[in-house]
Each structure stands twice: as structure tokens, then as C-alpha cells.
């Protein structure tokens, strides 16, 4: 077995890692061709990440132009503890206030704010559904 395969996470390990993660870094492509990286809080639905953000944000403008994006969750302070998951995705942008509010409510529950987000509160936001096309992972603790 090669080294890359030896440190890859199983599907179950990837799912558990993403479930435990707190922040996902989203890379989109700017109009100038340069990567644009931004952190987002997220929730998992059927092993895919969902987030919300302001509809006029740069990341949304980038995704409207090109839905391709790369997401990463990583952790570890020393080389032997590094772990991460990279997801190549196509982003689906949802503007329906009911859909956006549901994502907002899930985020509030996950990150400790609690409460219910209404469609009126979600009016300036969009929900982002990151449809996974490919997964790469690493867990240096396996070395």
C-alpha cells in the first residue's frame, strides 16, 4: 500500500471528522482567476455540507459565475496530528427564504445560539448546498 492510501480516512472516518468539525474553508474562483478563501460554519445533511451567507457576498458572486469550489476542514497542531478532508464540490445556491431559514435554524442549533430563524430574518441570505464530486482525506496519526 502506498503512503497516500495508508493515511486516507475511510468513509465512516470522513463522516465523523466532518461531523466534529466546526469551520469549513471554502475556496471559490474570483473573476480575476485567483482563489478566494473564506471560512464558514456548516451543517451536514446526508454527508454533504450546507451553509448560509449574505447573498451579496463575494463568495456568492463567484459561485454564481462558476459553481465549482473546494472545501477543506483540517485540524492538528503538529505534523503527526494533522488530519483533514478536502471536498471538490459544485455549489447549489438556494434563495427560497424557507430553505434559507431552515439552514439558519440548523446552524443556530449546532453552534449554540439556538432559536428559530424566520424567513424574514433570512431575507438577505442564501443557503449553499455543496454537492460533493470528489473527496480526499489524510490522517497523519496513521503514520
C-alpha positions in Angstrom: 0.0 0.0 0.0 1.4 3.4 -0.9 1.7 6.1 1.8 -1.2 8.2 0.5 -3.6 5.2 0.7 -2.2 4.4 4.2 -3.2 7.8 5.6 -6.6 8.2 3.9 -9.7 8.1 6.0 -12.5 5.6 5.5 -16.0 6.9 4.5 -17.0 6.5 8.2 -14.0 8.4 9.4 -14.6 11.2 6.9 -18.2 11.5 8.1 -17.2 11.5 11.8 -14.5 14.1 11.1 -16.8 16.4 9.2 -19.5 16.0 11.9 -17.0 17.0 14.6 -15.5 19.9 12.6 -16.5 23.5 13.3 -15.3 25.6 10.4 -15.0 24.8 6.7 -12.8 26.8 4.4 -14.5 27.4 1.1 -12.3 28.2 -2.0 -14.1 29.8 -4.9 -12.6 31.4 -8.1 -12.7 35.2 -8.3 -13.4 37.0 -11.6 -9.6 37.6 -11.9 -9.0 33.8 -11.7 -7.4 33.9 -8.2 -8.7 31.6 -5.5 -10.9 33.3 -2.9 -10.9 31.6 0.5 -13.4 32.1 3.3 -14.4 30.3 6.4 -18.0 29.3 7.1 -19.9 27.5 9.7 -21.7 24.5 8.3 -24.2 21.7 8.9 -24.2 18.2 7.5 -27.2 16.8 5.6 -26.7 13.3 4.2 -22.9 13.7 4.3 -23.0 17.0 2.4 -22.2 20.4 3.8 -24.7 23.2 3.9 -24.0 26.8 4.9 -25.5 30.2 4.6 -24.1 33.6 3.8 -25.1 37.0 2.6 -26.5 37.0 -0.9 -24.2 39.9 -2.0 -21.0 38.3 -0.6 -18.0 37.8 -2.9 -18.2 34.0 -2.5 -21.8 34.0 -3.8 -20.9 36.2 -6.7 -18.0 33.8 -7.5 -20.3 30.8 -7.2 -22.9 32.4 -9.5 -20.2 32.7 -12.1 -18.7 29.2 -11.5 -20.3 26.7 -9.2 -17.1 24.8 -8.7 -15.5 25.1 -5.3 -13.2 23.3 -2.9 -13.9 22.9 0.8 -11.5 21.9 3.5 -11.8 21.0 7.2 -8.5 20.4 9.0 -7.1 20.0 12.4 -3.8 19.3 14.2 -1.0 21.4 15.7 1.9 19.1 14.9 2.7 17.1 11.8 2.0 13.8 13.4 -1.5 15.0 14.4 -2.6 16.6 11.1 -5.9 15.5 9.7 -8.1 16.9 7.0 -10.8 16.4 4.4 -10.9 18.2 1.1 -14.2 18.1 -0.9 -14.4 19.1 -4.6 -18.0 20.3 -4.9 -20.5 22.1 -7.1 -22.4 24.7 -5.1 -26.2 24.9 -5.4 -27.4 28.4 -4.3 -30.8 28.4 -2.7 -32.7 31.7 -2.4 -36.1 30.4 -1.1 -36.5 32.1 2.3 -38.0 28.9 3.8 -34.9 26.9 2.7 -32.5 29.6 3.9 -34.3 29.9 7.3 -34.1 26.1 7.9 -30.4 26.2 7.3 -30.1 29.2 9.6 -32.0 27.4 12.3 -29.8 24.3 12.0 -26.7 26.5 12.2 -28.0 28.2 15.3 -28.7 24.9 17.0 -25.3 23.5 16.0 -23.3 26.5 17.1 -25.0 27.2 20.4 -27.3 30.1 19.6 -30.4 28.0 19.5 -33.7 29.5 18.4 -35.6 29.6 15.2 -34.6 31.7 12.2 -37.6 33.0 10.3 -37.8 33.6 6.5 -37.9 37.4 7.2 -34.5 37.1 9.1 -33.1 35.1 6.2 -34.2 37.5 3.5 -30.7 38.9 2.8 -29.0 35.5 2.9 -28.7 32.4 0.6 -28.3 28.8 1.5 -25.3 27.0 0.0 -25.5 23.3 -0.7 -22.1 21.8 -1.5 -22.8 18.8 -3.8 -19.7 16.6 -3.4 -18.0 15.4 -6.6 -14.8 14.0 -5.0 -13.2 13.5 -1.6 -9.6 13.4 -0.5 -8.5 12.9 3.1 -5.5 12.4 5.3 -4.8 11.4 8.9 -1.2 11.6 9.8 -1.9 9.8 13.1 -2.0 6.6 10.9 1.7 7.0 10.0 
